């Protein structure tokens, strides 16, 4: 049972936006304290349960053997409870704000998949990342020094600055404003109810800032 208690539950704010994950143990504490409610997706609709109604639903589904086959259970001397995989905080409206990670994908998105020297919009396979000030001249991995460029433009510029190469940036690179970003834990198990609130996450290698 300890393994189940330590597994993951998705946490929503009051507006049903995902904000983080917590453990099953913490989720039940919040339900019992009436600061959160369990959220289930039934026939395509969101259905909310406080702790007492969740107990009743668990008892009924246990008696009728109607629990979803993938459901986990917590058993106590007096109760058998289905583990909720999504809870909603009743008095929390905010969204967590994080700095945008410095990644290849995020640089491409900031620059709209457009070469910052030629203005051509290209496929990711035809793009590269250029250091405006080359690393050989002290340039660093920062938002302000990395731009999207075509493979050809990157080769033409080489280890020179744009001025030395006779090239000009179409816009000055800047650091994106912080944005709401959900960080999901790495898990081998996918919870079906989560799919109604979060989309697939793409593998994204992070470029370390100097």
Phi, psi and omega per residue, in radians:
X1 nan -0.515 -3.133
X2 -1.077 -0.589 3.107
X3 -1.145 -0.713 3.109
X4 -1.153 -0.749 -3.132
X5 -1.085 -0.474 -3.127
X6 -1.598 -0.071 -3.121
X7 -1.324 3.117 -2.862
X8 -1.707 2.490 3.028
X9 -2.245 2.325 3.116
X10 -1.371 2.348 -3.130
X11 -1.899 2.231 3.067
X12 -1.864 2.668 2.974
X13 -1.451 -3.069 -3.055
X14 -1.096 -0.469 3.136
X15 -1.544 0.229 3.101
X16 1.236 0.373 3.033
X17 -1.613 2.340 3.129
X18 -1.208 2.373 -3.102
X19 -2.141 -0.480 -3.128
X20 -3.063 -3.051 2.989
X21 -2.117 2.819 3.053
X22 -2.472 -3.104 3.117
X23 -1.570 2.825 3.065
X24 -1.048 -0.699 3.130
X25 -1.014 -0.846 -3.129
X26 -1.168 -0.634 3.129
X27 -1.067 -0.765 3.128
X28 -1.171 -0.607 3.079
X29 -1.076 -0.763 -3.136
X30 -1.185 -0.672 3.091
X31 -1.113 -0.804 -3.109
X32 -1.128 -0.587 3.139
X33 -1.449 -0.001 3.110
X34 1.103 0.498 3.031
X35 -1.741 -0.064 3.122
X36 -2.601 2.849 3.047
X37 -2.291 2.664 3.080
X38 -1.374 2.487 3.116
X39 -2.114 2.193 3.069
X40 -2.097 2.660 3.087
X41 -1.841 1.963 -3.072
X42 -2.200 2.077 -3.105
X43 0.962 0.657 3.081
X44 1.416 0.029 -3.128
X45 -2.029 2.641 3.082
X46 -1.446 2.250 3.106
X47 -2.138 2.253 -3.076
X48 -1.842 2.535 -3.134
X49 -2.364 2.317 2.936
X50 -1.409 3.137 -3.035
X51 -1.044 -0.786 -3.070
X52 -1.179 -0.705 3.106
X53 -1.221 -0.529 3.077
X54 -1.165 -0.659 3.064
X55 -1.063 -0.800 -3.119
X56 -1.105 -0.753 3.121
X57 -1.104 -0.738 3.124
X58 -1.074 -0.775 3.138
X59 -1.090 -0.778 -3.128
X60 -1.125 -0.786 -3.118
X61 -1.195 -0.536 3.081
X62 -1.183 -0.752 3.135
X63 -1.141 -0.702 -3.088
X64 -1.577 -0.047 -3.109
X65 0.962 0.806 -3.088
X66 -1.959 0.201 3.123
X67 -1.222 2.555 3.074
X68 -0.983 2.507 -3.084
X69 -1.066 -0.445 -3.117
X70 -1.551 -0.007 -3.069
X71 -1.198 2.506 2.996
X72 -1.753 2.721 -3.105
X73 -2.221 2.598 2.960
X74 -1.998 2.195 -3.093
X75 -1.962 2.247 3.039
X76 -2.059 3.022 3.119
X77 -0.999 -0.475 -3.074
X78 -2.040 -0.218 -3.038
X79 -2.402 2.666 2.919
X80 -2.187 2.050 -3.027
X81 -2.060 2.324 2.992
X82 -1.207 2.454 3.102
X83 -1.373 2.104 3.041
X84 -1.317 2.388 3.139
X85 -1.742 -0.090 3.072
X86 -2.449 2.307 3.005
X87 -2.227 2.732 3.138
X88 -2.140 2.203 3.087
X89 -1.313 2.298 -3.001
X90 -1.424 -0.383 -3.066
X91 -2.249 0.626 -3.105
X92 -2.338 2.010 -3.081
X93 -1.831 -0.329 -2.989
X94 -1.262 2.809 3.035
X95 -2.033 2.431 3.091
X96 -1.186 2.383 -3.141
X97 -1.988 2.286 -3.110
X98 -2.246 2.636 2.995
X99 -1.142 2.509 3.122
X100 -1.259 2.240 -3.122
X101 -1.150 2.512 3.115
X102 -1.446 1.603 -3.125
X103 -2.245 2.820 3.098
X104 -1.007 -0.831 -3.114
X105 -1.065 -0.740 -3.113
X106 -1.221 -0.562 3.053
X107 -1.166 -0.762 3.077
X108 -1.020 -0.762 -3.118
X109 -1.180 -0.721 3.096
X110 -1.007 -0.741 -3.085
X111 -1.584 0.144 3.063
X112 1.005 0.641 3.092
X113 0.956 0.621 -3.078
X114 -2.092 2.307 3.080
X115 -1.091 2.192 -3.065
X116 -1.408 0.040 3.061
X117 -1.919 -0.578 -3.094
X118 -1.891 -0.320 -3.106
X119 1.398 0.129 -3.117
X120 -1.509 2.316 3.048
X121 -1.528 2.231 -3.003
X122 -2.315 2.940 3.033
X123 -1.259 2.668 3.122
X124 -0.942 -0.611 -3.117
X125 -1.135 -0.371 -3.112
X126 -1.775 0.173 -3.108
X127 -1.940 2.817 3.076
X128 -2.537 3.012 3.068
X129 -1.856 2.263 3.136
X130 -1.984 2.404 2.963
X131 -1.474 2.004 -3.140
X132 -0.992 -0.943 2.944
X133 -1.620 1.977 -3.030
X134 -1.001 2.651 3.112
X135 -1.059 -0.569 3.130
X136 -1.151 -0.284 3.109
X137 -1.946 0.343 3.089
X138 1.637 0.088 3.121
X139 -1.154 2.537 -3.069
X140 -2.047 2.926 3.022
X141 -1.423 1.548 3.089
X142 -2.380 2.794 3.103
X143 -1.002 -0.624 -3.058
X144 -1.391 -0.138 -3.103
X145 -2.109 0.021 -3.140
X146 -2.035 2.334 3.125
X147 -2.390 2.742 3.035
X148 -1.368 2.358 3.073
X149 -2.620 2.817 3.089
X150 -1.248 2.737 3.113
X151 -1.037 -0.702 -3.135
X152 -1.132 -0.770 -3.136
X153 -1.146 -0.653 3.119
X154 -1.113 -0.714 3.122
X155 -1.198 -0.671 -3.120
X156 -1.182 -0.657 -3.124
X157 -1.270 -0.690 3.107
X158 1.035 -2.471 -3.103
X159 -1.604 0.631 -3.115
X160 -2.034 2.838 2.997
X161 -1.338 2.831 3.094
X162 -0.967 -0.688 -3.137
X163 -1.125 -0.757 -3.138
X164 -1.134 -0.539 -3.112
X165 -1.591 -0.013 -3.118
X166 1.205 0.555 -3.120
X167 -2.100 2.747 -3.085
X168 -2.349 2.360 3.081
X169 -1.279 2.465 3.126
X170 -1.382 -0.380 3.038
X171 -2.711 2.677 -3.137
X172 -1.316 2.260 3.129
X173 -1.253 2.376 3.140
X174 -2.314 2.854 3.073
X175 -1.390 2.223 3.120
X176 -1.112 2.656 3.080
X177 -1.181 2.609 3.084
X178 -0.992 2.645 -3.111
X179 -2.492 2.872 3.082
X180 -1.183 2.276 -3.115
X181 -2.545 2.135 3.113
X182 -1.547 2.235 3.102
X183 -1.857 1.929 3.135
X184 -1.666 2.556 3.125
X185 -1.258 2.701 3.038
X186 -1.321 2.102 -3.116
X187 -2.536 2.529 3.105
X188 -1.400 -0.187 -3.077
X189 -1.890 2.358 3.110
X190 -1.884 2.203 -3.133
X191 -1.636 2.147 -3.011
X192 -1.037 -0.689 -3.124
X193 -1.116 -0.447 3.115
X194 -1.126 -0.524 -3.034
X195 -1.099 -0.331 3.129
X196 -1.389 -0.202 -3.047
X197 -2.139 -0.387 -3.125
X198 -2.288 2.621 3.092
X199 -1.698 2.989 3.091
X200 -1.036 2.466 3.101
X201 -1.710 2.392 -3.130
X202 -1.612 2.454 3.053
X203 -1.098 2.345 -3.002
X204 -2.584 1.853 3.133
X205 -1.335 2.337 -3.078
X206 -1.601 2.414 3.062
X207 -1.619 2.071 -3.103
X208 -1.196 2.347 3.020
X209 -1.381 2.518 3.090
X210 -1.245 nan nan
